[in-house]
Amino acid sequence: MTRTSSRRVLVAAAAFALVSTAAAANPFMLFAPVMAPPPAAATTDGVISRHEGTAEPAARFRRQIVDYRTGEPAGTVIVDTPNTYLYYVLGNGRAVRYGIGVGRDGFRWSGTQSVTRKAEWPDWTPPSEMVRRQPYLPRFVAGGPNNPLGARALYLGDTIYRIHGTNAPETIGTRVSSGCIRMINADVIDLYGRVNVGTRVIVLPSRDRHVETARDARG
């Protein structure tokens, strides 16, 4: 046997001895743990949710202060359903404008409600009406990053509707929900800090093409 071959044999024997000793102390170390992927969370519409950041809303849906003519007093929330905007009225012809997602065909609604409850990182219990339509939905999802209600929720009257966050920002500006008004998490957190329980919320009808009166503020 050559000197090189002898060295290879000695190295292999030493490596085997080390592995055998470690395996005796922990017989499971030789097997890499198999980690099951975390379960995907369902959104309020039964589609798989994604962590926020996979896509961004179009520039026109970014939060900004705009000129907005309305006879409603400061502190009112106006949901412009046809244009997928939500306005928080500041007064003096100004408002904070946010991009939103609204109800899909057959699920849009209009009227006046008030905020009856506020919740941070709310739990989600699908209403019975939704479960009947989509029986595969989970019956309960604890609050957190994978919850389809997002970071904040504003509950409207005694209805099943809410203004809430979303972890699917690419749906802002679309008509995809079951009637709730969705916002990106950063925006719903901002709105949450502005409104109180009792705040008046006006949801404009989708059949009336609301004339856009807002324009980007300058200066």
N, C-alpha and C positions, 0 to 999 in steps of 0.2 A: 504494500500500500504506500502510495506517495505521501510526502509531507502535506501537500494541499488536501488530499483526500482525508488524511487523519484530522486536519483542522475542521473540515466540514462535518465529520462525524461527531467531534467533540462539541461543536456549536449546536448541532441538532439535538444532541443528548441533553445539553444544558437547557435549551428552550423547552424540551419536553418535560424536564424535571420541574421548571418554573410553572408551566401550565398545569401539570398534574397536582402540584402543591396548592395552587390557587383554586383549582376545581374541587379539591377535597374540602377546602374551607367554604366554598360557595359553589355547589354543583350546578347552579343556574346561570353562572356568569358566562358560560360558553354560548349561550343562546341570546341573541339580541332581542330585547322586548319588542313585541309587535303592538304598536299604538293604533287603536281604532280611531278613525277620523271623527271629530266632534259632530254630533247630529246637526244638520242644517235647520235653521229656524224658518218657519213659515211666516210670511207677511199676512196682513189682514186680508189679502186677496188670494192667499193660497199659493203664492209663488215663492221661490227660495230667496231669502234675504241675503244681502251682501254687506260686508263691513263698509261703513261710510268712507269714501275716498276712492272707490273704484271708478267713479266718473264725477264730473262736476256739472252743475246746471249751466245753461247758456248765460252769457254775460248779462242779458237783459233781466234775468231773474235774481241777480245779486241784490242783497239788501242795500237800500239807498234812500236818502231823503229826497222827496220830489215835491213839486207843486201839485196840489190836489184840491180842486174846488168841490166843496160839499157843504150842505147845510147842517150836517151832524156835528155835535160838539166834540171838543178835544177828549181823547180817551176812548172814542168809539172804534170798534174794529169793523171794517167793511171787507167782505169777501167778494171779490170781483170774479165770479165763476167763469164767465165766458173767456176772460182774458188771463185766467190763472194767476191773479195777483191777490194779495191780501194787504190792506192798508190799515195802519194804526194812525188815527187822526191826531195830529199835533195841534191843530188850530192855526188861525191866521193863514189859511190857504196852503198848509204844508202837511205832509204825512210821511211816515216811514212805509216804504213799499217792499214787500217780500214776494218772491216767487213761491208758488204752491202747486201741489197736485190736487185734483178734485175727483169727484165721482165719475165712474164710467157710465156709458149709456144705460139708462134705466135706474140709476142710483143717485143722480144729482137732485138736489132739493134747494129750496129757497125759503126765506122767512127771517124772522127776528127772534133771537134767543139771548140768553145771558149766560155768563160763565158761572156755573154752580159749584165747581170744584177745580182745584189745581193739584197736580201731582208731579213729583220729580222721579224720574226713572220708574214709571208706573208699571205695575203688573198688567198683563193682558188676559182677559177672560173673554173669548169670542162670544158675542151675543147668540142666543138660540137661533135667530133668523139666519145668521151666517153659517152656523153649524149645520142647519138643515140643507143649505145650498152646497156646503162643502164639508161633508162628514169626516173627511180625512184630517181636518184641522186639529191641532192640539187643543185640549180643553182648558189649558192654563199655561202661560209662559211668564216666568218671573221677570221682574224688571232688570234691565241690563243692556249691554251693547247689542245683543242679538234679538232684543225684543222689538217687534214691529212697530210699537208706539214710540220708540226712540227715547230721547232724553227727557222730554216733558210732555204733559198732556193737559189740555184745557177742556173740561167737560161742559157740554152745552145743554142747558135746561135739563129736562128729564128725558131727553132723547138718547139714542145709542151713538150719537155723533160726537166727535171730538176734533179739536185742532191738536195735532200731535207731530212729533218728530218722525224721522225715517232714517234707516240705514241704507236706503237706496236712492241717493241724490239724483241719479239719472232719471227718476220718474217725475221730478219737478217740471211743471209745465205740461204735464200730460193728464189724461182722464183715465185713471186706473183704479181708483179706490172704490170701496163699497159705500161711499157717502161721506167719509171723514175727510177733513182738510189736512193734508200733510205738508210739512216744511222740513228743510234740512235741520239737523240738530242745532247747529249754531244759531239759526234764525229763531227756532222755537224757544231756545233758551233766552234770546234777546226779548222776544215778545212776552214770555212768561214773566220777566222782570218788570214789564211795563203795565200789565193788566192786573186787576184785582177780581176777586169773587164779586159778581154783580155787574161786571163790565158788559155793555151792550154789544152784541154781535149781529150784524146785518149781512145775510147771505143773499146776494143778488141772483135773480133767476137766469138760467142759462139760455132761455128762449129769447131774451131781450139782449140784443147785441149792444152792450154798454159802450158808449163812446168814450174812448180813452182821453182823459183830461189831464193826465199826469205827464210830466216831461222831466228829464234829468235836471237836477238842481245845478246851478253854476255858482262857483265862488265858495 
